[in-house]
Amino acid sequence: MKGISSPFLLLCLTGGLAIFSSTISKSPVLPLFATSLGADPAGVGMIAAISAFTGIVASIPAGLRSDRWGRKKMLLFSLLVFSTAPFLYLIVTHLWQLALIRFYHGLATAIFMPVAMALVSDLFQQGRGEKLGWFSTSTLLGRFMAPIAGGSLIGFFVFNPSFGFKTVYLFCGLAGILALLPVFKLPYPSPLKKERGPLGETLRILKKVMANPGISLTSGMEAAILFAYGTFETFLPVYSIKIGLSAYEVGVFLSAQVITLALTKPILGRFSDRHGRKPQILAGALMGALCLGSLSIFKSFFPLLLLSILFGLSLSVVTSATSALVADFSRKETYGSAMGILGSIMDIGHTTGPLVSGIVAKYLGFSYSFMNASAILLIVAVVFGVGVKTSHKQNSF
């Protein structure tokens, strides 16, 4: 990480702690917690989709406001949510309460990720893909540790699941509080537009960003891989428990996938800087579709572990290039808006993945839900391949 400044390291530390807090609240605890409250597969999918739905409605406004008011205010608000939401899980006794808390908790990631990525794009014009890759790796380290920690805690308290769930959410809250501390020491560029401006001007800028086909199609591609990932992370735990594996083994699956992402994202981000983003995105989408489509064939630990790792690699191949490509299509004064659109559209995928796949699993079984997600990923990849021009600089505005 030679040449990366101390402020960037602070941002990476904040990102790692924040995403650890976010991930341990849901992986693998959320599907198991929802099931313990009486949710069926469709209900589990709905609960899992709620926080991602928050991203749909919050990411674009967060990006727009960060362009005009500055990144610091929006990051601070998101981290306040990270540090308060986990303690609300401790009082949950009904599914509707869990749903409300997931909506509130979803605000944290929905605001934090697009604003943080916009801040990275502000700071680094050259080698943007690599820097975004390093930032993503820092968040993925938190995402890696969370499932193992959560799965271990649940496994340790296997004879008292209620106490195990509460312990997980206490750890979640502690991580959220720690994530809040570094944000006060970060330097921030001055807002590019200090004035708030009329609503019509804000909407004009948003419309212009959304009308760019490169931004919209690239965001759609990320939505498709997040649709697949949402299906994977929500129903792999339930599927694995159903075929006789343990919560600890589920944690290993999910963590192995995430460590694959963490180790490869900076390398693949640099690769996309040098060799182009579009072919890399298409290759990753194909790999992910094959992994997800074949998931239900296997019913033992090691084959599922291998597929988890390969699916993690496919996520890395795609997402190490998509955010950088969106920034390439944008101007500096609209980085926040563009990243907000990326976050919102990808959260549509992350929301609808568990929701749609939960309905499919309820009526047709887990194998069909995995194959359905695989088919959607392939279809969107074809649309992306046809619609996005290879010379993206000609399409920037």
C-alpha positions, 0 to 999 in steps of 0.5 A: 500500500505504498503511497497511500496517505494516513488519512486514507488509512483512517478512512479504511479503518472506519470502513472496515469497522463499519462494515464489520458491524453491518455484516455481523448483524445479518450474516449468518445471524439474521436468517436464523434470528428471523426463523426463530421468530417464526419466519418462513423462507419468504419471510426470511427473504423479506426481512433480509431485503429491507435494509437493502431497500433502504439503500434504494431510497437513501443512496441517491439523496445521500450522494447528492447532499454530499456533493453540495454539503460535503462528505463529512456531514453525511459520513458522520450521520451514517456512523451515528446510525451504525453505533445506535441501531445494533442495540435495538435488536436486543429488545426484538420479540416480533418480526415487525419489530425486526423489520423496522430495525432493519430499515433503520440500520440500512440507512447506515450502509446506504449513506456510508458507502456511496459517500465514502467511495465519492471521497476516495474518487475526490482524493485519487484521480490516477489509479482510481480503480486500485484505490477503490479496490484498497478501500473495498478490501478494508471493508471486506476485512470487516465483512470477512471477520463478521460471519466467523465471529457471528457463527462462532458466537451462535455455535457457542451458545447453541443450547441458548440461541436467544442469548447467542443472538443478543451477544452477536448484536452487542458485538455489533454495537461495539464495532459501530461505536469504534467505527465512529471515532476515526471519522472526526480526524479525517480531512475532507475536501471543501464541498464543490458546491457550497450553496444548496441551490434550487430543487430544480437544479438538483433534479436537473443534475440528477437527471443528467447523471441518470441519463448517462447510459454508461452509469445506468448500465454499469449500475445495473450490472452491479445490481445483478451481481448483488441480486445473486449475492443477496440470494447466496448470503441469505439462503446458503445458511438456511440451505446448509443447515437444512442439509445438516451442516453447522452454523460454524461451517456456514460462517466459514463459507461466507468468510472464505468468500469475503477473504477472497474478495479482500485479497483480490480486489486491489489487484483486480482494480489495478488490472481494470485500470490498465486493461479495461473494465468492461471485459473484466466485468463480463468475465466475472458475471459469467463465473458468478452465474456458473457458481450460483447455478451449480450450488444446489448440486452439492451437499457437503462442506468442501464442495460448497466451500470451493463454490463460495470461494469461486463466487467470491472471486467472481464478485471481486472481478465484477465489483472491482471494476464497476465503481471505477467505471461509474466514476470514469463516466462522471465529472468530479462535481457529480461523483457523489450523485453517480455513486449514489445512483450506483448504490441505489440501483445495486441495492435494488438488486440486493433487495429483490434478490432475497425477496424474489429468491425467497418466494421461489424457494418457498414454492419450488425449492432452494435449487430453483432459487439459485438457478433463477438468480444465475439466469438473471445475472447472465441476462443482465450481463448480455444487456451490459455487454451490448449497451456499454461502449468500450471507449467509456471516456467518450461517454463521460459528461 
